[in-house]
C-alpha cells in the first residue's frame, strides 16, 4: 500500500465523527464501522443504510485475475433494451445482463466526462478528488485506481476515444498509473471510427497480457453515442436520409436552446433515432469484445464491468440537448453491470453510484486502497447510503432516491448572467437555492416540482432535503483549490468538442 496519509473527511462529516466519537481512544476508533454510523447520523435514513457486511451477490471471487472496465460515453440507461427500452434492441448488452449483476438505479457523480470518470476511477466524490469540470486535475494527495493497482503488481492499460489529451496531463485519471495508454481520437478520421480503433487496440493488449499470464486492469472508453451523431452505414441509411455536417448539426440543435423552445415532434424523433443508431453501434463493438474474451485462455479469470460516464439530455425535461450542467435523469442515470466468476447474476434496485466501481474492482482483484473511499464494493450487498449523489459546477449537488430528487445550489445567486447561458438559469436549481421534484413511475424523466416549504417535517422528502444540505456543505472544502489544466492543445480540443465556448481553428 502507498504510504499516503488518508484524505480528511469533508468538514461537515468531520464534525459529525468528532462529536459522535468524543472520548474514544484512536486505536479503538479505527475498529468502529465509521461509515455505518456516519450514514445514520448524516441522513436519518436508519433502516435504509446497509448492513456492516453482506454476501448476497457473491459466492467466490478468487478466480478473478483481471478486470476490463468498458464504458460508453454519453450512454443513457433508459436507451438500452436491457433497461426496458422498446424502440430498438441492444443484443450484446441484453445477453451480458443475463450473465451479470445489473444495477437498475445507478447514477453518475457528474454531468461531464472528466469529473464523472474521475469519480469512477478514484472512488471519491468530486469535493474530495477536486475535479468538477473538463479542465481540472485531481488534488496531489489523490491516488487513482490505476495507480493503486499498478503499485500492487497489476499491468494497466487505457484505451480511450474521448479527452485523450488528458493522457498527457499529470493528475488526470486518464494518465496517472497506466502502464499503457492508447488514444483513439483522430481529427483526420470520422468520429464513428474512433471506437473501432480503441476496441482493436484494447483486444490486442489484453490478448498479450493473458497469454503471458499477467494480471491486468484494462479500461476501454468509447466516444459514441456522444455528438456529433454520425452513425455508421450498418446503423443508418445515409443515402436515404443524409446527415448535416458536424458544424451545421450543432447550429441546428443549438437554436432550440437559444430560443428556449422544444424541437418539433419529428425533430425529436429523428434526434432519438440518430442517438439510438450510435448506441447500437457501440453495442456491436461491445459484442466483439465479449466474444473475443471468450477466445482467450482462462477467460473466466477476467471480470467485465459495463457502465457510462453520464447520459444525455435530448430535450427530455426542457430545451437542452447536451449534458453539461443538466442534472436530470437522462444525464445522470447510467447503466452498470458486473460479470465475474462467483458473482450471481440478477438485478438490484438499490440506488448506487458509479464511484463504487473503484472499490468493486479492488474487491474483485483482492487489492487495497491507501485510504477510505466514498463507497464500498457493489458486491457487499445493500449500499450504505439510501440515495445517490451527483454534482455540477458551479456548485450544485443533487440527491436522488426512489421517487424524489433534491437539488441544492452552493451560491446565493445564479452563477452566470442570463444572457450568457440562458438555458442554464432557466432550470430550477439555478433559479432557486433549493428545489425538490417527485417522479411518477410511468414518467421517470418528467419532474413534478414541489415547494420545499410544503414538505412534511418528518417525511421522506424533508429528510432527503436535509441530507442534501449536509452533502452540499462538503463542497465548501472542495472548491477553493481547483487544479486548472491550461494546456492550449487540450483547451482547443474542448472547444472542438463543444465543451467550452471559443473559436475553433
C-alpha positions in Angstrom: 0.0 0.0 0.0 1.0 3.6 -0.6 2.4 5.5 2.4 -0.1 8.3 2.0 -2.0 10.0 4.8 -5.7 9.5 4.5 -7.7 12.3 2.9 -9.6 14.3 5.5 -13.4 13.7 5.7 -15.3 16.8 4.4 -15.9 19.4 7.1 -19.4 18.6 7.9 -18.7 14.9 8.3 -15.5 15.6 10.3 -17.6 17.4 12.9 -20.1 14.6 13.0 -17.4 12.0 13.6 -15.7 14.1 16.2 -18.8 14.7 18.1 -20.0 11.1 17.8 -16.7 9.5 19.0 -15.6 12.1 21.5 -13.6 10.3 24.2 -12.9 7.1 22.4 -9.1 6.3 22.1 -7.9 6.5 18.5 -6.7 2.9 18.3 -10.2 1.7 19.3 -11.9 4.2 17.0 -10.2 2.6 14.0 -12.1 -0.6 14.7 -15.5 1.1 14.7 -17.5 1.0 11.5 -17.4 4.7 10.9 -19.2 4.7 7.6 -22.2 2.9 9.0 -22.6 5.4 11.9 -21.9 8.4 9.6 -24.6 7.2 7.3 -27.2 7.1 10.1 -26.2 10.4 11.6 -25.8 12.2 8.3 -29.0 11.1 6.6 -31.5 10.0 9.3 -32.4 7.0 7.0 -31.6 4.4 9.6 -33.3 1.4 8.1 -32.1 2.2 4.6 -28.4 2.3 5.5 -26.8 -1.0 4.6 -25.6 -3.7 7.0 -22.0 -3.9 8.1 -21.4 -6.7 5.6 -23.3 -8.8 3.1 -22.5 -11.5 0.7 -25.8 -11.9 -1.1 -24.3 -11.3 -4.5 -21.2 -13.4 -4.4 -20.0 -17.0 -3.9 -16.3 -16.9 -4.5 -14.2 -14.2 -6.1 -10.8 -15.9 -6.1 -10.9 -16.9 -9.8 -10.8 -13.2 -10.8 -7.3 -12.4 -12.0 -8.0 -9.4 -14.3 -10.7 -6.8 -14.9 -12.0 -5.0 -18.0 -13.9 -1.8 -17.4 -15.9 -1.0 -20.6 -17.5 2.5 -20.5 -19.6 4.2 -23.2 -19.6 7.9 -23.3 -23.0 9.7 -23.0 -25.0 6.5 -22.7 -28.4 6.7 -21.1 -29.5 3.6 -19.2 -33.1 4.1 -20.5 -32.0 3.7 -24.1 -30.8 0.1 -23.6 -33.3 -2.7 -24.1 -31.8 -4.4 -21.0 -33.2 -1.4 -19.1 -36.6 -1.7 -20.7 -36.2 0.4 -23.8 -38.6 -0.8 -26.5 -37.7 1.3 -29.6 -34.6 -0.7 -30.5 -32.6 -3.7 -29.3 -29.1 -3.8 -27.9 -28.5 -7.6 -28.1 -24.9 -7.7 -26.7 -26.0 -5.7 -23.6 -29.1 -7.9 -23.2 -27.0 -11.0 -23.2 -24.4 -9.5 -20.9 -27.2 -8.5 -18.5 -28.3 -12.1 -18.2 -24.8 -13.1 -17.1 -24.3 -10.1 -14.7 -25.4 -8.4 -11.6 -27.4 -5.5 -13.0 -27.9 -2.3 -11.1 -31.1 -0.7 -12.3 -30.6 2.6 -10.4 -27.0 3.6 -11.0 -26.1 7.2 -11.1 -23.1 9.2 -12.2 -21.4 11.6 -9.9 -21.1 14.4 -12.5 -22.5 15.7 -15.8 -19.2 15.8 -17.7 -16.7 13.2 -18.7 -13.7 14.3 -16.8 -15.3 14.7 -13.3 -17.5 11.6 -13.9 -14.6 9.4 -14.9 -12.5 10.8 -12.1 -15.1 9.7 -9.5 -15.4 6.3 -11.2 -11.6 5.8 -11.2 -10.9 7.1 -7.7 -13.9 6.0 -5.7 -14.3 9.6 -4.4 -16.9 12.3 -4.8 -15.8 15.5 -6.6 -15.3 17.5 -3.4 -12.7 15.0 -2.4 -10.9 14.4 -5.7 -11.1 18.1 -6.7 -12.3 17.6 -10.3 -15.5 19.5 -11.1 -15.0 20.4 -14.8 -13.3 19.2 -18.0 -10.3 21.5 -17.1 -9.3 20.2 -13.7 -6.8 17.6 -12.4 -7.0 15.7 -9.2 -5.5 17.0 -6.0 -2.0 16.0 -5.2 -3.0 13.6 -2.4 -5.4 11.6 -4.5 -4.4 8.2 -5.8 -6.1 6.9 -8.9 -7.4 3.4 -9.3 -4.8 2.6 -12.0 -2.0 3.9 -9.7 -3.3 1.8 -6.8 -3.3 -1.4 -9.0 0.0 -0.8 -10.8 1.7 -0.3 -7.4 0.3 -3.8 -6.4 1.6 -5.7 -9.4 -1.2 -5.3 -12.0 -0.5 -4.3 -15.6 -2.8 -1.4 -16.5 -3.9 -0.2 -19.9 -6.3 2.5 -21.0 -7.8 2.8 -24.5 -9.9 6.0 -24.8 -11.8 7.7 -27.6 -12.5 10.9 -25.7 -10.4 13.5 -23.9 -7.2 11.8 -25.0 -5.2 15.0 -24.3 -5.6 14.2 -20.6 -3.3 11.2 -21.2 -0.5 13.8 -21.2 -1.7 15.7 -18.1 -0.3 14.7 -14.7 -3.0 14.4 -12.1 -5.6 13.0 -14.6 -7.3 9.6 -14.2 -6.6 9.3 -18.0 -2.8 9.5 -17.3 -1.9 8.5 -13.7 -0.9 4.9 -13.1 -1.3 3.5 -16.6 1.5 1.3 -18.0 0.0 1.5 -21.5 -2.0 4.3 -23.0 -3.8 4.4 -26.3 -5.7 7.4 -27.8 -8.4 6.7 -30.4 -9.3 10.4 -31.1 -8.1 11.4 -34.5 -9.3 14.6 -36.2 -8.3 13.2 -39.6 -10.9 10.4 -39.2 -14.7 10.4 -38.7 -15.7 10.2 -35.0 -17.6 6.9 -35.7 -14.3 5.2 -36.4 -12.7 6.0 -33.1 -14.4 3.3 -31.2 -13.3 0.7 -33.7 -9.7 1.7 -33.1 -9.8 1.7 -29.3 -11.5 -1.7 -29.3 -9.0 -3.3 -31.6 -6.1 -1.8 -29.6 -7.6 -3.0 -26.3 -8.2 -6.5 -27.5 -4.7 -6.9 -28.8 -3.3 -5.7 -25.5 -5.5 -7.9 -23.4 -4.5 -10.9 -25.5 -0.9 -10.2 -24.9 -1.3 -9.9 -21.1 -3.4 -13.0 -20.9 -1.0 -15.1 -22.9 1.8 -14.1 -20.5 -0.5 -14.7 -17.5 -0.1 -11.1 -16.3 -2.9 -9.8 -14.1 -4.3 -6.7 -15.7 -6.8 -3.9 -15.4 -8.0 -2.6 -18.8 -10.2 0.4 -19.4 -11.9 0.8 -22.8 -13.8 4.1 -23.2 -15.9 4.6 -26.4 -16.9 8.1 -27.6 -20.3 7.4 -29.3 -23.2 8.0 -28.8 -21.7 11.4 -27.9 -22.5 14.0 -30.5 -21.8 14.7 -33.3 -24.3 12.0 -34.4 -23.0 10.3 -37.5 -23.8 6.5 -37.2 -22.0 4.0 -39.4 -23.6 2.6 -42.5 -24.6 -0.6 -40.6 -26.9 1.5 -38.4 -28.0 4.4 -40.7 -29.0 4.7 -44.4 -27.0 7.8 -45.3 -28.3 7.8 -48.9 -31.9 7.8 -48.0 -31.5 10.1 -45.0 -28.3 12.2 -45.4 -27.0 13.9 -42.2 -25.9 17.5 -41.6 -22.2 18.3 -41.1 -20.9 18.5 -37.6 -21.0 22.3 -37.6 -24.5 22.5 -39.1 -25.8 19.9 -36.8 -24.5 21.8 -33.8 -26.0 25.1 -35.1 -29.3 23.4 -35.9 -29.9 22.0 -32.4 -28.4 24.9 -30.6 -31.1 27.2 -32.0 -33.7 25.5 -29.9 -31.7 26.0 -26.7 -31.1 29.7 -27.5 -34.8 30.3 -28.3 -35.8 28.2 -25.2 -38.3 26.1 -27.2 -38.6 22.3 -27.7 -37.9 20.9 -31.2 -41.0 19.7 -33.1 -42.0 16.1 -32.6 -40.5 15.0 -35.9 -37.2 16.6 -35.0 -37.1 14.9 -31.6 -37.9 11.5 -33.2 -35.1 11.9 -35.7 -32.7 13.0 -33.0 -33.5 10.0 -30.8 -33.2 7.7 -33.9 -29.7 9.1 -34.5 -28.7 8.6 -30.9 -30.1 5.1 -30.8 -28.3 4.2 -34.0 -25.0 5.1 -32.3 -26.0 3.2 -29.2 -26.5 0.1 -31.4 -23.1 0.7 -32.9 -21.4 0.8 -29.5 -23.4 -2.3 -28.5 -22.0 -4.1 -31.6 -18.4 -3.2 -30.5 -19.1 -4.4 -27.0 -20.3 -7.7 -28.5 -17.0 -8.1 -30.3 -15.1 -7.6 -27.1 -17.2 -10.1 -25.2 -16.8 -12.7 -28.0 -13.0 -12.0 -28.1 -12.6 -12.5 -24.3 -14.2 -16.0 -24.6 -11.4 -16.9 -27.0 -8.7 -16.1 -24.5 -7.1 -18.8 -22.3 -8.6 -18.9 -18.8 -11.2 -16.3 -19.9 -13.2 -17.0 -16.7 -10.4 -15.1 -14.8 -11.4 -11.9 -16.5 -14.2 -9.9 -14.8 -16.1 -7.3 -17.0 -17.9 -4.2 -15.8 -20.1 -2.2 -18.2 -21.1 1.4 -17.4 -21.1 5.0 -18.7 -19.6 8.3 -17.6 -23.0 10.1 -18.0 -26.0 10.3 -20.3 -27.6 12.9 -22.5 -30.5 15.4 -22.1 -32.0 15.1 -25.6 -34.6 17.7 -24.7 -36.1 15.4 -22.2 -37.0 17.8 -19.4 -36.5 21.2 -21.0 -35.0 22.8 -24.1 -31.5 21.4 -23.6 -29.7 19.0 -25.9 -26.5 18.0 -24.2 -25.3 17.1 -20.7 -23.1 19.8 -19.2 -24.8 21.0 -16.0 -28.2 19.4 -16.9 -28.7 17.3 -13.7 -31.6 15.2 -14.9 -32.5 11.5 -15.1 -31.4 11.3 -18.8 -28.0 12.7 -17.9 -27.3 11.0 -14.6 -29.0 7.6 -14.8 -26.5 5.3 -16.4 -26.1 1.5 -16.9 -24.0 -0.5 -14.5 -23.4 -4.3 -14.8 -20.8 -6.6 -13.2 -19.9 -10.0 -14.6 -17.4 -12.1 -12.7 -16.9 -15.7 -11.7 -18.7 -16.1 -8.3 -21.0 -13.1 -8.8 -24.5 -14.4 -9.1 -26.5 -12.9 -12.0 -29.5 -10.9 -11.0 -30.9 -7.4 -10.6 -30.6 -4.8 -7.8 -32.9 -1.9 -7.5 -30.8 -0.2 -4.8 -29.5 3.3 -5.5 -25.8 3.0 -6.3 -23.1 5.4 -7.5 -20.6 4.8 -10.3 -17.8 5.8 -7.9 -18.4 2.4 -6.4 -16.7 0.9 -9.4 -13.3 1.6 -7.8 -13.9 -0.3 -4.6 -15.6 -3.1 -6.6 -12.6 -3.6 -8.8 -10.3 -3.6 -5.7 -12.6 -6.2 -4.2 -12.6 -8.4 -7.3 -8.8 -8.3 -7.5 -8.1 -8.5 -3.8 -6.2 -5.2 -3.9 -6.2 -2.3 -1.4 -6.8 1.4 -1.3 -4.5 3.7 0.7 -7.4 5.5 2.4 -11.1 5.3 2.9 -13.2 5.6 -0.2 -16.7 7.2 -0.6 -18.5 4.0 -1.3 -17.9 0.3 -0.7 -17.9 -2.5 -3.2 -21.0 -3.2 -5.1 -20.6 -6.8 -4.2 -21.1 -6.2 -0.4 -24.9 -6.0 -0.6 -27.1 -3.1 0.3 -25.3 0.3 -0.2 -24.6 2.3 2.9 -26.4 5.4 1.6 -30.0 5.3 0.5 -29.5 7.8 -2.2 -27.1 8.7 -5.0 -25.1 11.9 -5.1 -24.3 14.0 -8.2 -22.5 17.3 -8.7 -22.2 20.0 -11.2 -20.0 23.1 -11.4 -20.6 26.0 -10.5 -21.5 24.1 -7.3 -24.8 22.3 -7.3 -25.4 19.0 -5.6 -28.3 16.6 -6.3 -29.6 13.7 -4.3 -31.8 11.0 -5.8 -34.0 8.4 -4.0 -36.8 6.2 -5.3 -39.4 8.9 -6.3 -37.7 12.1 -5.1 -34.9 14.3 -6.5 -33.4 17.2 -4.5 -31.0 19.9 -5.7 -29.1 22.4 -3.5 -27.1 25.2 -5.1 -23.9 26.3 -3.4 -24.2 30.0 -4.2 -26.9 32.6 -3.2 -27.2 33.9 -6.8 -27.3 32.1 -10.2 -23.6 31.8 -11.2 -23.8 33.3 -14.7 -25.6 36.3 -16.3 -28.8 35.3 -18.0 -27.6 36.4 -21.5 -24.5 34.1 -21.4 -26.2 30.8 -20.7 -29.9 31.3 -21.0 -30.8 27.6 -20.8 -28.9 27.1 -17.6 -30.5 29.8 -15.5 -33.9 28.6 -16.6 -33.6 25.3 -14.8 -35.0 25.3 -11.3 -31.7 24.5 -9.4 -30.1 27.7 -10.9 -33.2 29.8 -10.2 -33.6 28.6 -6.6 -31.1 27.7 -3.9 -33.1 24.6 -3.0 -35.7 22.7 -5.0 -37.3 19.2 -5.0 -39.2 17.2 -7.5 -41.3 14.0 -7.5 -41.4 11.5 -10.3 -44.3 9.2 -11.3 -43.3 5.6 -12.1 -44.8 5.9 -15.6 -42.9 9.1 -16.3 -39.5 8.7 -14.8 -37.9 11.6 -16.6 -40.6 14.3 -16.1 -40.2 16.2 -12.8 -43.2 17.4 -10.8 -41.8 20.4 -8.8 -42.6 20.7 -5.2 -42.1 23.7 -2.9 -39.6 22.7 -0.2 -41.7 24.5 2.4 -44.6 22.3 1.6 -42.8 19.1 2.7 -43.9 17.3 5.8 -41.2 17.9 8.5 -40.7 14.2 9.1 -41.4 13.0 5.6 -39.0 11.3 3.3 -38.7 14.4 1.1 -37.8 16.6 4.0 -35.2 14.1 5.2 -33.7 13.9 1.7 -33.5 17.7 1.5 -31.8 17.8 4.9 -29.3 15.2 3.7 -28.7 17.3 0.6 -27.9 20.4 2.7 -25.4 18.4 4.6 -23.8 16.9 1.4 -23.7 20.4 -0.1 -21.7 21.6 2.9 -19.0 19.1 1.8 -18.4 21.3 -1.3 -17.3 24.2 0.7 -14.0 22.5 1.3 -13.7 21.3 -2.3 -14.0 24.4 -4.4 -11.1 26.6 -3.3 -8.1 24.7 -4.6 -9.1 23.5 -8.1 -6.0 22.5 -10.2 -6.6 24.0 -13.6 -5.4 22.4 -16.8 -4.2 25.2 -19.1 -2.6 23.2 -22.0 -3.5 25.1 -25.2 -4.0 21.9 -27.2 -6.3 20.4 -24.7 -8.4 23.6 -24.5 -8.6 23.6 -28.3 -9.9 20.1 -28.1 -12.6 21.1 -25.6 -13.7 23.9 -27.9 -13.9 21.5 -30.9 -16.0 19.0 -28.9 -18.3 21.8 -27.8 -17.5 21.6 -24.1 -16.4 25.2 -23.8 -17.1 28.3 -25.7 -14.4 29.6 -28.1 -13.4 29.8 -31.7 -12.0 26.6 -33.0 -9.4 26.9 -35.7 
